[in-house]
């Protein structure tokens, strides 16, 4: 087996994009991050980790990490041989510290076990997630209000919501980092709010791929929940994205939250595959 590290996202995509796009919805995370890195390489600090492991038949594993986030892995194989061990040994030898690994169930577990063997440290299960795909929004009853892009006047509010979202989901990042990133997304026109007299819920578009785009950062303050605002916000944003030319929308859910999984299926999102997270101790 041969492991190859890539100095640029363009080079990584040249080796992987065609294969990843065969299952674009399932691979939306890796594709979306790599395409964003290729578009704005100067924003990647510290440098990302981009690698593949190949055998005589072709790609065994593709891996991507943007510190301080998890290592994201992909494989279409049913068996990986020594590829996970080779990958994790290379990652550690390159001086990277991974907080964990995220990917489809079998390959994520194999990489967690390989990390433990290479580092001598333990791991534990993290968030169990599900990838959903939508190609047509189902008819729903919308809550009172309307969808609109977040504006400059909304920045402090939605930044505070983003911090609360990260805290609830256990996503790494200081409040300052999260707030600054959110304000940049507002400026780029990626954040939307459902307004009913005032903003009551938010969602964002993220990580466009060749045919699709991801909906994320869905958040409603606790005191405004159970009124259908998030459902309306996500449905309206998804429809707007499809109307703009995307063939599909994708999103990730926490399987421990049955309410959100049910809501998204009511809108028209359909399960694609499950992703497991393993946290490195």
NORGIJO-V194540 format. One record per residue. N is the residue number from 1. PSI is psi in whole degrees, -180 to 180 (* if undefined). Layout:
{{N	PSI} {N	PSI}}
This chain:
{{1	151} {2	127} {3	137} {4	127} {5	146} {6	135} {7	-13} {8	155} {9	-32} {10	-44} {11	-40} {12	-45} {13	-36} {14	-31} {15	-21} {16	-22} {17	-44} {18	-42} {19	-44} {20	-35} {21	-10} {22	-25} {23	69} {24	-41} {25	-47} {26	-32} {27	21} {28	-32} {29	-53} {30	-44} {31	-47} {32	-42} {33	-46} {34	-41} {35	-38} {36	-41} {37	-39} {38	-35} {39	-36} {40	68} {41	-26} {42	-18} {43	-5} {44	91} {45	124} {46	170} {47	142} {48	162} {49	125} {50	120} {51	157} {52	153} {53	127} {54	151} {55	-165} {56	-25} {57	-8} {58	-148} {59	131} {60	-49} {61	139} {62	141} {63	143} {64	138} {65	132} {66	98} {67	139} {68	26} {69	171} {70	155} {71	125} {72	129} {73	155} {74	143} {75	141} {76	1} {77	154} {78	-23} {79	144} {80	-9} {81	-132} {82	6} {83	-46} {84	-42} {85	-44} {86	-43} {87	-50} {88	-33} {89	-41} {90	-42} {91	-47} {92	-41} {93	-28} {94	-3} {95	13} {96	145} {97	112} {98	132} {99	-20} {100	-174} {101	146} {102	132} {103	180} {104	147} {105	-59} {106	-45} {107	-33} {108	-44} {109	-42} {110	-38} {111	-34} {112	-43} {113	-37} {114	-37} {115	-42} {116	-42} {117	-37} {118	-32} {119	-20} {120	13} {121	159} {122	172} {123	164} {124	153} {125	141} {126	-137} {127	133} {128	124} {129	161} {130	136} {131	131} {132	153} {133	141} {134	133} {135	-15} {136	131} {137	130} {138	151} {139	130} {140	166} {141	114} {142	145} {143	160} {144	141} {145	-166} {146	156} {147	138} {148	157} {149	143} {150	142} {151	174} {152	-40} {153	-18} {154	-6} {155	-46} {156	-39} {157	-52} {158	-27} {159	-42} {160	-39} {161	-39} {162	-40} {163	-45} {164	-39} {165	-47} {166	-40} {167	-43} {168	-38} {169	-10} {170	30} {171	134} {172	155} {173	134} {174	157} {175	-38} {176	-44} {177	-44} {178	-45} {179	-42} {180	-43} {181	-39} {182	-40} {183	-35} {184	-38} {185	-36} {186	-46} {187	-32} {188	-5} {189	22} {190	-11} {191	137} {192	152} {193	151} {194	122} {195	124} {196	83} {197	-37} {198	166} {199	131} {200	-11} {201	161} {202	160} {203	162} {204	156} {205	148} {206	158} {207	62} {208	142} {209	-169} {210	-44} {211	-8} {212	177} {213	152} {214	143} {215	128} {216	-172} {217	40} {218	119} {219	136} {220	132} {221	146} {222	-39} {223	-10} {224	7} {225	167} {226	26} {227	7} {228	9} {229	-44} {230	-41} {231	-47} {232	-42} {233	-48} {234	-42} {235	-46} {236	-40} {237	-43} {238	-43} {239	-41} {240	-40} {241	-41} {242	-41} {243	-27} {244	-7} {245	-10} {246	142} {247	-27} {248	153} {249	147} {250	159} {251	160} {252	144} {253	158} {254	119} {255	-16} {256	-6} {257	86} {258	-27} {259	-50} {260	-38} {261	-39} {262	-42} {263	-47} {264	-35} {265	-32} {266	-34} {267	-27} {268	3} {269	138} {270	139} {271	141} {272	-52} {273	168} {274	142} {275	136} {276	142} {277	137} {278	127} {279	130} {280	128} {281	*}}
